[in-house]
């Protein structure tokens, strides 16, 4: 819903801006009847960039926000998976985790069984 309202507002602003750009271009052209095609095209390019700048900036901002949210979500989900893994294996914190196999535990088991 919010996006549709923002899109409608943006469209209205773009239409208004395009109308203003059209007037500025005709005014500029009437002041320079001898302007070359290249000069006219350069002026049109400048006006078009100025008109589209808010849209491009808003789009870039939305993409950055979405990337931050995705990164945060990914970090959170990996932390959740890690904590679930620890709980599933019976370890409530890092101190209670110890290897259950390998040479060092076999030697410790052998020492314990002799006594």
N, C-alpha and C positions, 0 to 999 in steps of 0.2 A: 504494500500500500504506500509506504513512504517513498519507495523508489519511483512509483508511478507519479506521485505528486512532484517529486524532484525532477522527473523527466518532463512533465508538463510545464513546470516553471522554467526549466532550461530551454525547452522548445519556444516558449513565449519570449524569453529573453533573446534567443537567437534570431527569431523573426523580427523583433524590434531592432536589434543590432544590424541585421541585414538591410532593413529599410533605411536606417541612418547611414550605413555604408554606401548605399545606392545614391543617396542625396549628396554625400561628400564627394563621391567619384564624379557625379555630373557637375557639381560645383567646381571641382578641380579642373575638369575637362573644359568647362566654359571659360575659365581663367587662362587656359593654355591651348588655344586652338591649333597652334603649330606643333604640339607635342607629337613625338614619333610613336610608332606602335610599341617599340621597346620601352619607352618612358611610360606609356599608358599601362602596359603589362606589369611593369615594376610597381607602379602605384597600386594596381589591383592586387598584386601579391602581398604588399605591405598591409593593405586594408583587410584582406582575407585572413592573414595571420593574426592580426589584432582581434578580429572578430571571433576566431576559433580558439584563441588562447585560453579563455575560461573553461571551455569544454575539455580541451586537452589536459589542463591542469586538474580539473575535477576527476577526469577518467584516470589519470596517473595516481591521484590521491586514493581513489577507490581500489586500484590494483595494489598499491602499497599496503593499505589497511587489510585487504584480503590476504596478502602474503604474510603479514604479521600474525593474523588470526590463525592461518594454517600452520605456521611455524609453532605458535604457542600450543595449538591443539596437538600437533605431532609430539612436541616435548612432553606435554601432559600425558598423552596416551602411552608413551614409552616409559614414563615414570610409573604409571599405573600398572603396566604389564610387569615391570620389575618387582613392584611390591607384591603383586599377586603371585609371582613365581616364588618369592621368598616365603610367603605364607603357605603356599601349597606344599613346600618341602619342609615345613615345620620350623623354619627359622624366623624368629620374630625380629631380630636385628642382626647387624653385621657380626657382632661378637660371637653369636652362637653358630655361625657357619664355619665348618672345618671340613677338610677332606675326609672322605670315608673309605678311601682306597689309595693304594700307592705304596712305595717303599717306606716312607716315613711312618705311616700309620701301621704298617705291618710290623715294623721294629718296635713301635710302642705297644702293640698288642702282644708281641712276644715277651717283652719285659714284664708286662702286667700279668701274663699267664704264669710266669715262673714263680711269682710270689705267692 
